[in-house]
Amino acid sequence: MKLRQKILLLAVAPLAVAMMGIALAVKFQATALARHERALVESAYLQSKETELRHYVDLARSAIAPMVESGRTDAATRAAAMAALARLDYGPDGYFFLYDLQGRNLMHPRQPELVGQDLWLMRDPEGALTIQKLIAAARAGGGSVRYMWQKPSSQQLAPKLGYVVAVPGWNWMLGTGIYLDDVEQTLRRLDARAETDIRETMAWIGVIAAISILLVAASGLALNISEHREADAKLRQLAQRVVQSQEEERARLSRELHDGISQLLVSVKLVLEAATNRIRTAPSEGAAVAPILGMALNRLDSVFNEVRRVAHNLRPALLDDLGLFAALEHLAREMQAGSTLTVAVTQDGAPRPLGDEQATALFRIAQEALTNVERHAHATHVAVQLEYGASATRLTVRDNGTGFDVARMQHDPLRGIGLRNLRERMAALGGQFDVVSTPAGTRLVAALPLNSRMPELSLS
């Protein structure tokens, strides 16, 4: 997986996980709220129906109260009371029923076939003893009971809420009830509506999550494109600097070859030609030719020295043979040989072997710094310090020159190329590079950590 894909994944994954967590939390809370609302609606509805049924039963009791309180218990009086109760109905499924306290049915307007039957052991489809539950509630002073019973209008079993009381004088249980299938249907519609609302909420969360992820992905893509362009611009700028450095190095080598080695070789050629002509015109004057040949040899020595100097500037052999400190000392001697500048090289700490990349980088920094001091600083003394610390190898170059404006130099595209190249060289090795300059002098510090190495190039 490429780096930009990993970054995009790290940006999108937490957002997706967060949105999923929000969705699950919202679904859980909405489901719990819907259940709570259903329970409240059901409880309130049943409570209102229980109150309504109690009023119906009170009305029925008041209808037969004169007969019950008359003290007569004959069959005719009881039959008249049953007839009065049978006439009290409210709708196709609203009626009153009578049982004695032993479970025998005395009156049932919608199911007359039950009259006279002993239903004490009657059970509903769930196994509950329906009549016993009703009689127990009546004996306890009256109350409501939920049970299953056949609905007259549909001839199907349906849940029912009954309310019963005892008629102590006649050993009766009087009751009525309301069927709850309509209530359950209403509650099912409420549940379905809640599920629909939850699905719509989840769909909205999904849409918001998708839009958010797309926005993050688009932002990441835009940022990636921007960084790509910036990286490409930096690479082009770096390539231009590399080409410029190569051209400058070629121009310097060309000047040194033309002004130094080429001039000396031409001079040697002319001397040798003069010696050849002398020998050709006067073979007997060999002794006169010897000084001319000596001059040619001296100039050839100068050519060899010039070649060694150019080669040393390109890559000093001391750096590979004797190490960085010896190469810095040699560089200081060469710098002092052709100028009035004094260069002091010191070493602190226990020396340790450095990698080729580290040694070369520190040597080039010292070389560039000394060259800049010689050309621009108007200094008389330079101190070069190589320090082997516990965590880093540090090179410090101090001079007593006039200094320069570091910030202005770094932002000037036509100046400070050398300093920028040194800074980039240190950054490539994971090191630090710092320049502090005042009118009293300049201090340059380059530090490489012990584990510094060239970073691997990534094409991601």
N, C-alpha and C positions, 0 to 999 in steps of 0.2 A: 504494500500500500504506500502510495506516495505521501510525502510530508503534508502537502496541502489537503489531501483527502483525510489524513489523520486529524489535522486541525479542524476541518469542517465537521468531522465525526464528533470530535470533542465538544464542538459548539452545539451541534444538533442533538446529540444523545442526551445530555442533561435536560434540555428543553423538552424532548419527547418523554423522558421519564417523569419530569415534573408535571406535564400535562396529563399523562396517564394516571399519576397519583391524584391529581385534582379531579379527574373524571371518576375514578373509583370512589374518592371521598364524597363527591357530589351524589353519585349513585347511591352509596350507602346511606347518606343523610336523607336523600329524597325518599328512598324506600322506607326508612324508619319513620319519616314524617308522614308518609302515606298510610302506613300501618297505624300510627298513632291517631291520625285523623279518622280512619275507618273505625277504630275502637271507640273514639269519642262519639262519632255519629251513631254507631250502633247502640252504645250505652244510652245516649240521650233519647234515641228513638224508642228503645225498649222501656226506658223509664217513663216516657210520656204515654206509651201504650199501657203500661202497668197501671198508671194513674187513671187512665181512661177506663180500663177494665174494672178497677176498684169502684169507680163511680157507677158503672153498669150494674155491678153486683149489689152495691148499696141501693140502687133503684129497684132491683128485683126483690131484695129483702124488704124494702118498704112496701112493695106491692102485696106481699103475702104476710106482712107483719100483723095486720088485724086478725087474720085467721090463726096465726101461730100463737098470738097473745090472748086469743079468746079462751084458751084452755081446752078446746075440743080437740080430740085426737082421733075421731072416727074417720072411717074410710072416705065418707062423702066430703068432709072438710079437706082432707088431704088431696082428694081428686080435684076439688075446686082450686086449691092452691097450685097443683100441677098444671091445670088447664090455663090458669092465669100466667104462669111462667112460660108455657109453650107459646102463648100469643106474643110474648115480649121477644121480638127479634129485631135485628138491625142489619139488613142486607142479606144476601144469599148465604153468606158464611158466618153471620153473626147470630148466635142463639145461646140459650141457657140449657144446662143439663143438671140432672139430679141423680145422686147415688146415695144409698145408705152407707153407714160407716163400716159395713162389712164387705163392700165392693160390689153390691148388686145394683144394676142400673134400674132407676125408677122412671126416668123420663128423658127422652132424647128426640127433639122435634125433627132432626134431619136423618136420623138412623133409628126408626121405630123398631127395627128387628133386634136391636140390642136390649130393649126394655124387658126386664125380668131376668136377664142373664147375669150370672156371677162372674165378674171380670177381675176378681181379686188377683189372680195369677197371670193376667194378661201382660205380655211383653211387647215392646216395640221392636223394629228391626235391629236396633242397637243392643237389645237384651235388657233394657230397663223395664222395671215393673211400674207401668204408667199409672194405674189406678191407685196403687199403694202410695206412690209419691204424692198424688193429689190429696188422698185422704190424710196423709201425714201432715201436709201443709195446712189442711183445714183444721185438724185437731190442734195444731200449734197456734191457732188464732187467726188463720187466714194468711194467704200469700200467693205468690206467683210461682209457676212451674213451667219449665220448657220441656216439650215432649213431641213425639211424632204422632200424627193422627190423619185419618182420611179426610180430605177436603171435599165437602159436598159438591161444590161447583165443578170440580175436575175429576172427582172420584180417584184421586191420587194421594199417596202419602205425602204430607208436607209438614215442615216444622211449625209448631204452634206454641204460643205463649198463653197459658191458662191462668186464671185467678179464681181461687176457691175459698169458701168460708163454710163453717159448720152452722147448722141450724139445730142447736142443742135440744130444744124441746121435742123435736120430731126425729132426732137421730139421723138427720140428713146432711149431705154435702152438696151445697149449691155452688155452681161455677159457670163461667163463660170463658171464651178465649178468642184470640185473633191469630190467623195464620200468618207465618213470617216469610213465606216464599217470595212475596212481593218485596219485602224488606231485603231479603238476600239478593234478589235481582237488582234492586237499587244499589246495594253495596258492591255487587259485581260490576255494575256500570261505573261506580266510583273507582274501583280498583283498576278497571280498564283505562279510565281516563288518567289515573295516576301513572300507569305504565306508559301510556302515550306521552304524557308530559315528560317523564324520565327519558324516554327514547329521544324526544325532540331536544331535551337539554343536552343529552350525550352527543347528539348529532351536531348541535351548535358548538359544543366543546371540541369535537373532532374538526369542524370547519376552522375554528379559531386556532387550534393546534397546527393544522395543515398550513394555514396562512402564516402563522408565526415561524414554522420551520422553513417555509419557502422564503420568507423575508430574511431569516438568518442565513439560509443557503445563498440567497442572492447577495446579501451583504458580504458574506465570505468570498463569494465568487468575484464581486467587485473589488474587494480588498486584495484578493489574490491577483487579479489582473493588474491592479495598481502597483502591488509589490513586484509583480513580474516586470512591469514596465520600468519601475525604479531600478530593479536588479539589472535589467538589460541596459539601462542607461549607465549604471555604474560599471557594468562589464565593458561597455563600449568606451567609457572614459578610461577604465583601467587598461584596455587594449591600446588606446591612444597613448597613454603614458608609457606603456611597455615599448610601443613602436618608437615613441619620442626618445626614450632612454636608449634604445638600441641605436637609433640614428645619431644621438649625441655621442655614444660610445664609439660608433664607427667614425664619426667626424674627428673625435679626439685621437683615435688610433691612426686615422689618415693623416692628421696633422703631425703626429709624432713620427710616423714612418716617412712622411715627406720632408719635414723640417729636420729630423734627426738622422735616422738610418739611411734614408735615400740620399741626403746631402753627403754623408760620410762615404757611402758606397760610390757616389759619383766622383768624390775627391780621390778615393783609392784607385778608381778606374783611370782617372787622368794621370795620377802618379805612375801607375803601372804602364800606361801608354808612353809616358815620357821616358821611363826606364827602357822599355822595348825599343823605342826609336834611338836612344843613345847606344844601345848594344848593336842595333842594326847598322848605324852610320859609323860607329867607331868600336869595333869588336875588341880592340886592344885596350880600351879604356874601361875595363871591368871594375877597377877600384873606384872609379867615379860614380858607378851605378849603385854601389852598396848603400850610400846614405839615402838615396831615393827609395830603395827597397825597404830600408829601416823605417822611413817615414810612412810607407804604405802599411807596414806591419803595425805601427802605432795607431794608425787610423782604423785598421781592422780591429784592434783591441777596443777602440772606442765604439765601433759598431757592435761588437759582442756585449760590451757593457750596456749600451743603449737597448739592445734586445733583451738582456736580463732585466733591465729596469721596467720595460714595458710589460714583460711577462710577470714580473713581481706585482705590478699594479693590477694586472688582471686577476691573479691568484697567487698570493705570496706563498712560497714553498715552506717558509718557517711556520705558517699556520698549520700545515699538515705534519711537519716534522717535529717541531719543538712546542707547539701549542699557541694559544691565544696571547698569553702575556709576552712571549718572545716576539711574536709578530707585532704587537703594539709597541714594544721597545724599538724594533727595527723601523717601524713607521715614524716614531718620534725622531730617531736619528736622521732619517731622510728629510723630515720636515725641517729640522734645525739646520741641516747642511746648506740649504740654499736660502736661508732667511735669518733675520735677527730674532726670530721667535724662539723662546725657550719652552721646551715641553718636558714635563716631569711625569713619569709613569710609575705608579705604585700598585701594589697588590695586597689585599687584606683577606684573611681567612685561609683555610686549608684548601689548596687547589684540588680540583676534581676534573675528570675528563668531561668534555662537552661534546655533544653531537656536532657533526659537520654543519648542519643548518644553524645551530645556535652560535657556534664559533664564527662562522662566516657572517651572520647577521650582526653580531657585536663588533667584528672587525670593520665591516662596511660602515657601521654607524660612527665608529671612531674616525675612520678615513674621511667620511663626508663632513663630520664636525670639524676636524682639523683643517680641512680644505676651506670650509666656510670661514673659520677664524682667520686663516691666513689672508683670504681675499677681502673680507668685509669688516672684520671686527676691530681692526687697528689695535690689536692686543699685543702685549709683550711677553705674556706668560700664560701657559695652558697647563692645567693639572688633569691627568687622566688616571682615574682610579678604577681598578677591577676588584670587585668585592664578591667573595664566595660566601653568601649568607646561608642560614639554615634552611630557608625555603625558596631562595631565588639567587640567581647570579646577576649582579648589578654592575653596570658600567656607567660611570659619571665623568663628564667632561666639563671642566670649569675654565673660564677665561676672564681676563680683566679688561675686556674690550668695551666698546661704547654701547653695545646692546642693540636691540631692534624691537619693533612692535610685533609681538607674536600673533595676536589676533588678526591684525591687518594682513600679515604675511600669509596666514593660513587661508584667508578668504580671497586672496588675490589669485586669480586663475593663471596669471603670467609669472608669478613669483612663488617661491616656497615649494617648488616641485620636489626638491631634494628632501625637505623635511616631511612632506606628505608621503613620499616613497618610503622613508625610514619608518614613519608611523604605521603604514600599511604592512611593511615587512614584519614589524613587531606584533601587530595584530594577527597576522597569519600564523605566528608561532604561539599565540596565546599570551604574549607578554604585554608590558606596559611601557609607554613612551611619554615623556613629559619634558617640556622646555619652559624654563622661566628666565626671562631676560629683563634687566634693568640697565639704566645708564652706567652702573658700576660693573657690569659684566653679565655673562650668560651662563646658566647651568643647564646641562642636558643630561637626563637620566633615562637609561634603558634597562629594564629588568625582565628577566626570563625565569618563570617558575621551573622547579626541578623536573616536573613531568611534562614540560611543554613539548609539543610536537606539531608537525604540519597537520592541519585539519583535513579530513577526507572530503573530496569534492562530492556533492550530491546533485544528481540531475533531477531530483524530485521537484 
